Structures are given as C-alpha cells and as structure tokens.
Amino acid sequence: MKKTRAWVALMVAISMLSACGQPDFTYVRDREGTTYFKVPASFTQLNATPIELYLTGDQPDSQAAVMRAQRVWSTAFDQSAEPTVNHLLGSSDPFVYATVHKLTEQQRDAVSLNRLRDFVLPVTDQMRQLYEQQAMASGRPPMFGEFELLDDEVLTLDDGARGVRVRFNYQIGTDVQTFDQTAILDEKGATVSVMLIGCQAICYRKRGAEFDKIAGSFKLLRMPG
C-alpha cells in the first residue's frame, strides 16, 4: 500500500511540474525580427497563405503571388476547437491575423494614416464607398454590411513611427463581427506591421480586456546597428 501511495504521489508531482513548465503565451516575431507580439498558448497557429490569397485575389502560382511572398510575412492564430483560416471573417472564438509588409516605392509615396486604417478591410468612408461600388458592379451583394466605427485612436510611438488602432463592426451574413486592428508604419516609412483581432460582437464585449493585452503586445523592435 505504501508503494502504491508513493507511486501516486510521484505521478501527481510529475504532472504538476509538467503543468508548471507549459508556457502561458506563444511569442512571435516576423521573418526579419522587427515586429513582436504574443498570444495565449491556447491559440493554434495557422498558415496564413490562404488569407493572403483571399485578400489580394492573386492566383497561388502567379508571379504576383511569388513577388508578394518576398515582401510580405504573415501568420494567424485561432482559439477555436476546430481552427481554420475561415474564422478571420466570422467566429464566436477569437482569431488573430498579423502581417508585415515591405512597401514598394509607389506604396511608400501613398501611405497615410487612412491607408493604415484601410490596410486589411475598408474602414474609411472613401474605401467603404469604393468597396460597395465594386460589389454592385460585380452583380453580387457586398459581404460586409452595416459598418459601425467603435473607436479610432492615433498611436503615439517612439522614434518617429506612426500608427492607428481602430475597432469596428461589420455584419457578415447573420452575425455581427467585431474587428480590432492595430497598424504601424516604421520610422523609415518602409514597413507596415498590422495585427487584426476578430470575433463575434458578443464575444468581443465579454473578452475585450484579453484583446487589449494581445494588441498591447504588438510592437516594433529596434534592431542593433
């Protein structure tokens, strides 16, 4: 009996040590090591390539897609029990998409705070009107409707970097989805780093403090030299 108790006690101790050794967060850096953030370890990391293809409309084997992959890094995290990149645009569980773009010369000339707001989804009046016009011209109803701006904050950053954080609702199908986007232009005006957090509005209202922590961890890193 004593041996049995000792064995049980040993197994419990090992289990507790194992649990203590599990990290609370997944720490992420982009390919160049210039952008940093962390997400709870309960999120599953996904390949974000399908998101990039959806947002750009590029064919996977096209030259445009190949060239873009050289300038763009991205990743995604889903807290759903059945994680999928499709949850970017609709899920009752939190989803995080992050991307870092090396801007072309043409993009550098056109970048602005409004461009940062519209970097993933149409947020400003001008881009939402353009989106609706394009949807009507295609003969299909727009996927995104009933836009609601919840917050729009210009970020004060060190070393000349600029940024915005915008929170907004879109109705997608029968559900209202809340998006929380942070977009940062580096001090050289050469790179844009974006984090987009999304989940259904009822989820966001309950868990907004958690999303603030994730968004608050999204930072640019100063490289030595």
Backbone as numpy.savetxt, mean C-alpha at the origin, in Angstrom:
# Nx Ny Nz CAx CAy CAz Cx Cy Cz
5.00 -41.09 36.87 4.18 -39.89 36.87 5.05 -38.63 36.87
6.17 -38.68 37.69 7.05 -37.53 37.74 7.68 -37.25 36.38
8.06 -38.34 35.67 8.66 -38.18 34.34 7.66 -37.56 33.37
6.39 -37.99 33.47 5.35 -37.45 32.60 5.16 -35.97 32.84
5.09 -35.56 34.13 4.93 -34.16 34.47 6.11 -33.33 33.98
7.31 -33.89 34.16 8.52 -33.18 33.72 8.50 -32.99 32.20
8.05 -34.02 31.48 7.97 -33.93 30.02 6.97 -32.87 29.58
5.81 -32.84 30.23 4.79 -31.84 29.91 5.31 -30.44 30.20
5.98 -30.30 31.34 6.53 -28.99 31.69 7.57 -28.53 30.68
8.39 -29.47 30.20 9.40 -29.14 29.21 8.77 -28.70 27.91
7.72 -29.41 27.48 7.03 -29.06 26.24 6.38 -27.67 26.34
5.80 -27.38 27.50 5.18 -26.06 27.70 6.24 -24.97 27.63
7.39 -25.21 28.26 8.47 -24.22 28.27 8.98 -23.97 26.86
9.16 -25.05 26.08 9.64 -24.90 24.70 8.62 -24.13 23.88
7.35 -24.44 24.09 6.29 -23.75 23.36 6.30 -22.27 23.67
6.48 -21.92 24.94 6.51 -20.51 25.34 7.72 -19.80 24.75
8.86 -20.46 24.75 10.06 -19.86 24.17 9.89 -19.64 22.68
9.28 -20.63 22.01 9.04 -20.50 20.57 8.14 -19.32 20.27
7.08 -19.18 21.08 6.14 -18.08 20.87 6.82 -16.74 21.07
7.69 -16.68 22.10 8.39 -15.42 22.37 9.34 -15.05 21.23
9.82 -16.09 20.52 10.76 -15.81 19.44 10.13 -15.36 18.15
8.81 -15.39 18.05 8.14 -15.01 16.82 8.05 -13.48 16.74
8.45 -12.89 15.62 8.40 -11.43 15.50 6.98 -10.92 15.44
6.77 -9.73 15.97 5.45 -9.10 15.92 5.19 -8.44 14.57
6.28 -8.07 13.86 6.15 -7.33 12.61 7.01 -7.94 11.52
6.61 -7.69 10.29 7.45 -7.93 9.13 8.04 -6.59 8.71
9.36 -6.50 8.65 10.03 -5.25 8.31 10.41 -5.29 6.84
10.10 -4.22 6.13 10.21 -4.23 4.67 11.05 -3.05 4.20
11.93 -3.31 3.25 12.64 -2.26 2.51 12.46 -2.51 1.03
12.48 -1.44 0.25 12.38 -1.60 -1.19 13.70 -2.12 -1.77
13.72 -2.33 -3.05 14.88 -2.92 -3.73 16.16 -2.13 -3.52
16.06 -0.80 -3.52 17.23 0.06 -3.37 17.53 0.38 -1.90
16.66 -0.03 -1.01 16.87 0.23 0.41 16.60 1.66 0.82
15.76 2.38 0.07 15.52 3.79 0.37 14.20 4.04 1.10
13.32 3.06 1.09 11.99 3.21 1.69 11.76 2.06 2.66
11.20 2.40 3.81 11.06 1.43 4.90 9.64 1.48 5.46
9.13 0.32 5.87 7.89 0.28 6.65 7.79 -1.08 7.33
6.79 -1.21 8.20 6.56 -2.49 8.85 5.05 -2.76 8.90
4.71 -4.04 8.83 3.32 -4.48 8.94 3.27 -5.59 9.99
2.12 -5.77 10.64 2.01 -6.89 11.59 2.34 -8.22 10.92
2.95 -9.11 11.68 3.37 -10.40 11.14 2.19 -11.25 10.71
0.99 -10.90 11.12 -0.20 -11.66 10.73 -0.58 -11.43 9.27
0.02 -10.44 8.60 -0.22 -10.20 7.18 0.61 -11.17 6.33
0.02 -11.62 5.23 0.73 -12.49 4.28 1.26 -11.65 3.13
2.53 -11.79 2.81 3.12 -11.04 1.70 2.77 -11.70 0.38
2.44 -10.87 -0.62 2.02 -11.34 -1.93 2.88 -10.73 -3.03
2.92 -11.40 -4.16 3.55 -10.86 -5.35 2.63 -9.79 -5.93
3.12 -8.56 -6.05 2.28 -7.44 -6.48 2.26 -7.24 -7.99
2.91 -8.11 -8.76 2.94 -7.94 -10.21 1.54 -7.84 -10.83
0.57 -8.68 -10.42 -0.78 -8.53 -11.00 -1.40 -7.16 -10.73
-1.07 -6.55 -9.60 -1.57 -5.20 -9.30 -0.97 -4.20 -10.28
0.33 -4.32 -10.52 0.99 -3.40 -11.44 0.38 -3.51 -12.84
0.14 -4.73 -13.29 -0.43 -4.93 -14.62 -1.86 -4.38 -14.69
-2.61 -4.53 -13.61 -3.98 -4.00 -13.58 -3.97 -2.47 -13.63
-3.10 -1.85 -12.84 -3.08 -0.39 -12.76 -2.58 0.25 -14.05
-1.67 -0.42 -14.75 -1.09 0.17 -15.96 -1.78 -0.29 -17.23
-2.40 -1.48 -17.20 -2.98 -2.03 -18.42 -1.95 -2.66 -19.33
-0.68 -2.78 -18.87 0.37 -3.37 -19.69 0.16 -4.88 -19.84
0.56 -5.41 -20.99 0.60 -6.85 -21.18 1.86 -7.39 -20.50
1.79 -8.55 -19.85 2.93 -9.05 -19.09 4.23 -9.15 -19.87
4.15 -9.53 -21.16 5.36 -9.74 -21.95 5.73 -8.53 -22.81
5.05 -7.43 -22.63 5.32 -6.25 -23.46 6.61 -5.57 -23.02
7.18 -4.80 -23.92 8.39 -4.04 -23.60 8.10 -3.00 -22.53
6.88 -2.43 -22.56 6.50 -1.44 -21.55 6.54 -2.06 -20.15
6.06 -3.29 -20.03 6.07 -3.97 -18.74 7.49 -4.27 -18.28
8.35 -4.66 -19.22 9.75 -4.95 -18.90 10.46 -3.69 -18.42
10.27 -2.58 -19.13 10.92 -1.32 -18.77 10.39 -0.82 -17.43
9.09 -0.97 -17.22 8.50 -0.52 -15.96 9.06 -1.30 -14.78
9.25 -2.61 -14.96 9.77 -3.44 -13.87 11.16 -2.99 -13.45
11.91 -2.38 -14.35 13.24 -1.88 -14.01 13.19 -0.62 -13.16
12.10 0.13 -13.27 11.98 1.39 -12.54 11.08 1.29 -11.32
10.28 0.24 -11.23 9.24 0.16 -10.21 9.45 -1.07 -9.32
9.41 -0.84 -8.03 9.39 -1.93 -7.04 8.05 -1.89 -6.32
7.49 -3.03 -6.03 6.22 -3.04 -5.31 6.05 -4.35 -4.56
5.20 -4.31 -3.55 4.86 -5.49 -2.78 3.46 -5.30 -2.21
2.89 -6.37 -1.67 1.54 -6.29 -1.10 1.44 -7.24 0.08
0.55 -6.89 1.01 0.31 -7.70 2.20 -1.19 -7.77 2.46
-1.67 -8.96 2.78 -3.10 -9.18 3.01 -3.28 -9.90 4.34
-4.22 -9.42 5.17 -4.48 -10.06 6.45 -5.63 -11.06 6.38
-6.19 -11.25 5.21 -7.28 -12.20 5.05 -6.79 -13.63 5.26
-7.72 -14.49 5.70 -7.39 -15.91 5.84 -7.14 -16.56 4.48
-7.68 -15.94 3.43 -7.45 -16.41 2.07 -6.87 -15.25 1.26
-5.60 -14.96 1.42 -4.99 -13.77 0.82 -4.96 -13.82 -0.70
-5.24 -12.67 -1.30 -5.19 -12.53 -2.76 -5.02 -11.07 -3.11
-4.36 -10.79 -4.23 -4.17 -9.39 -4.66 -5.49 -8.73 -5.02
-6.53 -9.52 -5.30 -7.84 -8.96 -5.62 -8.44 -8.17 -4.46
-7.93 -8.39 -3.26 -8.46 -7.70 -2.09 -8.03 -6.23 -2.03
-7.14 -5.80 -2.92 -6.78 -4.37 -2.96 -8.02 -3.51 -3.13
-8.97 -3.97 -3.93 -10.14 -3.16 -4.26 -11.41 -3.62 -3.56
-11.27 -4.43 -2.52 -12.46 -4.82 -1.79 -12.23 -5.98 -0.85
-12.24 -5.70 0.46 -12.06 -6.76 1.42 -12.51 -6.28 2.80
-13.00 -7.21 3.60 -13.35 -6.88 4.97 -12.14 -6.99 5.89
-10.99 -7.36 5.32 -9.73 -7.43 6.06 -8.73 -6.42 5.48
-7.81 -5.93 6.29 -6.85 -4.93 5.80 -5.93 -5.47 4.71
-5.63 -4.59 3.76 -4.73 -4.91 2.65 -3.76 -3.74 2.51
-2.48 -4.04 2.28 -1.45 -3.01 2.12 -0.74 -3.22 0.80
-0.66 -2.15 0.01 0.10 -2.16 -1.24 1.13 -1.05 -1.13
2.38 -1.37 -1.43 3.45 -0.36 -1.38 4.25 -0.42 -2.67
4.66 0.75 -3.16 5.41 0.80 -4.41 6.39 1.97 -4.38
7.51 1.80 -5.06 8.52 2.85 -5.19 8.84 3.00 -6.67
8.69 4.22 -7.18 8.89 4.51 -8.60 10.09 5.42 -8.80
11.02 4.99 -9.64 12.04 5.90 -10.15 11.43 6.67 -11.31
11.33 7.98 -11.18 10.62 8.78 -12.17 11.47 8.99 -13.42
10.80 9.01 -14.56 11.46 9.42 -15.80 11.60 10.94 -15.79
12.37 11.48 -16.72 12.53 12.93 -16.79 11.20 13.62 -17.03
10.36 13.04 -17.87 9.05 13.62 -18.14 8.19 13.61 -16.88
8.24 12.52 -16.13 7.47 12.43 -14.90 7.98 13.41 -13.85
9.28 13.62 -13.79 9.83 14.57 -12.83 9.29 15.97 -13.09
9.18 16.33 -14.36 8.69 17.67 -14.70 7.22 17.85 -14.33
6.47 16.75 -14.28 5.02 16.86 -14.07 4.61 16.57 -12.63
5.52 16.12 -11.79 5.13 15.71 -10.45 4.72 16.92 -9.60
3.69 16.71 -8.78 3.16 17.76 -7.92 2.45 17.08 -6.76
1.99 17.85 -5.79 1.24 17.25 -4.69 -0.04 16.60 -5.18
-0.69 17.21 -6.18 -1.89 16.59 -6.74 -1.55 15.28 -7.44
-0.42 15.25 -8.12 -0.01 14.00 -8.77 0.23 12.91 -7.72
0.76 13.29 -6.57 0.94 12.32 -5.49 -0.41 11.81 -4.99
-1.38 12.71 -4.89 -2.72 12.30 -4.45 -3.33 11.28 -5.42
-3.09 11.46 -6.69 -3.70 10.62 -7.72 -2.81 9.47 -8.16
-1.78 9.16 -7.39 -0.75 8.25 -7.90 -1.29 6.85 -8.17
-2.24 6.38 -7.37 -2.79 5.03 -7.58 -4.23 5.11 -8.07
-5.07 5.83 -7.34 -6.48 5.96 -7.69 -6.84 7.43 -7.86
-7.87 7.74 -8.65 -8.26 9.14 -8.85 -8.84 9.75 -7.57
-8.22 10.84 -7.13 -8.64 11.51 -5.90 -9.05 12.96 -6.17
-8.26 13.69 -6.93 -8.57 15.09 -7.19 -9.76 15.20 -8.14
-10.41 16.37 -8.12 -11.58 16.59 -8.99 -11.24 16.33 -10.45
-10.10 16.84 -10.89 -9.72 16.72 -12.29 -9.56 15.25 -12.70
-8.88 14.46 -11.88 -8.66 13.06 -12.25 -9.93 12.23 -12.13
-10.79 12.56 -11.19 -12.05 11.81 -11.09 -12.95 12.10 -12.29
-12.97 13.35 -12.75 -13.75 13.69 -13.94 -13.19 12.97 -15.17
-11.87 12.95 -15.30 -11.24 12.26 -16.42 -11.55 10.76 -16.38
-11.50 10.18 -15.20 -11.81 8.75 -15.05 -13.25 8.46 -15.49
-14.19 9.30 -15.05 -15.59 9.09 -15.42 -15.81 9.25 -16.93
-15.12 10.22 -17.54 -15.23 10.41 -18.98 -14.70 9.20 -19.73
-13.58 8.66 -19.29 -13.00 7.49 -19.95 -13.90 6.27 -19.78
-14.52 6.14 -18.61 -15.43 5.01 -18.40 -16.64 5.11 -19.32
-17.19 6.30 -19.43 -18.35 6.50 -20.31 -17.99 6.25 -21.76
-16.80 6.69 -22.17 -16.36 6.49 -23.55 -16.18 5.01 -23.88
-15.82 4.23 -22.85 -15.62 2.78 -23.07 -16.94 2.02 -23.12
-18.04 2.68 -22.72 -19.33 2.02 -22.71 -19.58 1.16 -21.49
-18.67 1.24 -20.50 -18.83 0.46 -19.27 -19.02 1.41 -18.09
-19.87 1.05 -17.13 -20.03 1.90 -15.96 -18.74 1.95 -15.15
-18.43 3.08 -14.54 -17.19 3.16 -13.75 -17.22 2.20 -12.56
-16.08 1.59 -12.27 -15.99 0.68 -11.13 -16.08 1.44 -9.82
-15.48 2.64 -9.80 -15.42 3.43 -8.58 -16.49 4.51 -8.60
-17.31 4.59 -7.55 -18.35 5.59 -7.50 -18.52 6.16 -6.10
-19.32 7.22 -5.99 -19.66 7.83 -4.69 -18.41 8.17 -3.89
-17.52 8.94 -4.50 -16.27 9.34 -3.83 -16.56 10.21 -2.62
-15.85 9.95 -1.53 -15.92 10.78 -0.32 -14.51 11.03 0.19
-14.10 12.29 0.27 -12.79 12.64 0.83 -12.92 12.73 2.35
-12.13 11.95 3.06 -12.19 11.92 4.52 -11.13 12.81 5.16
-9.96 12.88 4.56 -8.87 13.69 5.12 -7.81 13.89 4.04
-7.17 15.05 4.08 -6.12 15.38 3.11 -5.07 16.19 3.85
-3.92 15.57 4.07 -2.86 16.17 4.88 -1.58 16.30 4.06
-1.02 17.50 4.04 0.30 17.71 3.44 1.34 17.41 4.51
2.29 16.53 4.20 3.26 16.07 5.18 4.47 16.97 5.23
4.91 17.29 6.42 6.15 18.04 6.63 7.27 17.05 6.87
8.22 16.99 5.95 9.26 15.97 5.99 10.64 16.62 6.03
11.62 15.83 6.46 12.99 16.34 6.57 13.69 16.35 5.21
14.73 17.19 5.13 15.67 17.16 4.00 15.04 17.50 2.66
13.91 18.22 2.67 13.34 18.69 1.41 12.39 17.73 0.73
12.16 16.57 1.32 11.17 15.65 0.75 9.77 16.23 0.96
8.84 15.85 0.07 7.46 16.34 0.16 6.52 15.15 0.15
5.34 15.32 0.74 4.40 14.21 0.75 2.99 14.61 1.09
2.07 13.67 0.88 0.67 13.85 1.24 0.17 12.54 1.84
-0.84 12.68 2.69 -1.58 11.51 3.16 -3.06 11.82 2.96
-3.72 11.02 2.16 -5.14 11.23 1.88 -5.92 9.98 2.26
-7.11 10.20 2.82 -8.01 9.11 3.15 -9.35 9.38 2.48
-9.89 8.36 1.83 -11.10 8.57 1.05 -11.88 7.27 0.90
-13.16 7.42 0.61 -14.05 6.29 0.35 -14.41 6.22 -1.12
-14.56 5.00 -1.59 -15.17 4.74 -2.90 -16.17 3.61 -2.72
-17.30 3.71 -3.38 -18.20 2.57 -3.45 -17.77 1.70 -4.62
-17.50 0.43 -4.32 -17.09 -0.54 -5.33 -18.07 -1.70 -5.25
-18.92 -1.82 -6.26 -20.00 -2.79 -6.18 -20.99 -2.36 -5.12
-21.28 -3.24 -4.19 -22.25 -2.91 -3.13 -21.57 -2.46 -1.84
-20.23 -2.45 -1.81 -19.51 -2.13 -0.59 -18.81 -0.77 -0.69
-18.66 -0.13 0.46 -17.87 1.10 0.54 -16.49 0.73 1.07
-15.47 1.07 0.28 -14.09 0.74 0.61 -13.35 2.01 1.01
-12.66 1.97 2.14 -11.84 3.09 2.59 -10.40 2.86 2.19
-9.78 3.90 1.64 -8.37 3.86 1.25 -7.60 4.92 2.03
-6.42 4.56 2.45 -5.53 5.45 3.21 -4.19 5.45 2.49
-3.88 6.54 1.80 -2.68 6.58 0.96 -1.68 7.62 1.46
-0.44 7.18 1.59 0.68 8.07 1.87 1.60 8.04 0.66
1.94 9.21 0.13 2.82 9.30 -1.04 3.90 10.34 -0.76
5.16 9.96 -1.01 6.29 10.81 -0.67 7.21 10.96 -1.89
7.54 12.20 -2.20 8.53 12.52 -3.23 9.85 12.82 -2.53
10.92 12.14 -2.92 12.20 12.34 -2.23 12.77 13.72 -2.50
13.81 14.07 -1.75 14.36 15.43 -1.81 14.94 15.79 -3.17
15.31 14.80 -3.98 15.86 15.06 -5.31 14.77 15.15 -6.37
13.53 14.85 -5.99 12.44 14.84 -6.97 12.57 13.70 -7.96
13.26 12.62 -7.55 13.56 11.53 -8.47 12.77 10.26 -8.21
12.24 10.12 -7.00 11.59 8.88 -6.61 10.31 9.17 -5.84
9.26 8.44 -6.16 8.01 8.52 -5.41 7.78 7.19 -4.70
7.53 7.26 -3.40 7.22 6.08 -2.59 5.77 6.19 -2.11
5.00 5.13 -2.30 3.57 5.17 -2.00 3.17 3.95 -1.19
2.36 4.19 -0.16 1.70 3.10 0.56 0.20 3.32 0.51
-0.54 2.30 0.11 -1.99 2.36 0.06 -2.55 1.25 0.95
-3.30 1.65 1.97 -3.94 0.71 2.88 -5.44 0.74 2.58
-6.06 -0.42 2.52 -7.48 -0.45 2.22 -8.23 -1.54 2.95
-9.47 -1.28 3.26 -10.41 -2.30 3.72 -11.79 -1.66 3.71
-12.82 -2.45 3.90 -14.17 -1.91 3.87 -14.33 -0.86 4.97
-15.22 0.10 4.74 -15.33 1.26 5.62 -15.59 0.86 7.07
-16.42 -0.15 7.30 -16.72 -0.57 8.66 -15.47 -1.13 9.34
-14.63 -1.81 8.58 -13.34 -2.32 9.07 -12.42 -1.16 9.42
-12.36 -0.16 8.54 -11.45 0.96 8.76 -11.85 1.75 10.02
-13.14 1.94 10.22 -13.58 2.70 11.40 -13.20 1.98 12.69
-13.25 0.66 12.68 -12.92 -0.11 13.87 -11.41 -0.16 14.12
-10.63 -0.14 13.03 -9.21 -0.45 13.17 -8.30 0.69 12.69
-8.84 1.89 12.67 -8.08 3.03 12.18 -6.78 3.25 12.92
-6.75 2.99 14.24 -5.53 3.19 15.02 -4.41 2.26 14.54
-4.76 1.04 14.16 -3.76 0.11 13.63 -3.20 0.61 12.30
-4.09 1.16 11.47 -3.64 1.66 10.17 -2.75 2.89 10.33
-3.02 3.70 11.35 -2.16 4.84 11.64 -0.74 4.39 11.96
-0.62 3.28 12.70 0.70 2.77 13.04 1.44 2.26 11.80
0.71 1.57 10.93 1.34 1.08 9.70 1.77 2.25 8.83
0.86 3.21 8.61 1.19 4.38 7.79 2.31 5.20 8.43
2.32 5.27 9.76 3.35 6.04 10.45 4.74 5.44 10.33
4.82 4.14 10.02 6.12 3.48 9.86 6.70 3.69 8.46
5.91 4.24 7.56 6.34 4.38 6.16 7.24 5.59 6.02
8.53 5.36 5.80 9.51 6.46 5.82 10.57 6.27 4.74
11.18 7.39 4.38 12.36 7.34 3.53 13.60 7.18 4.39
14.59 6.46 3.89 15.84 6.24 4.61 16.95 7.01 3.92
17.76 7.65 4.72 18.95 8.33 4.18 20.06 7.31 3.99
20.53 7.22 2.76 21.62 6.28 2.48 22.97 6.94 2.79
23.94 6.18 3.31 25.25 6.77 3.62 25.96 7.22 2.34
26.75 8.30 2.50 27.52 8.79 1.35 26.85 9.97 0.69
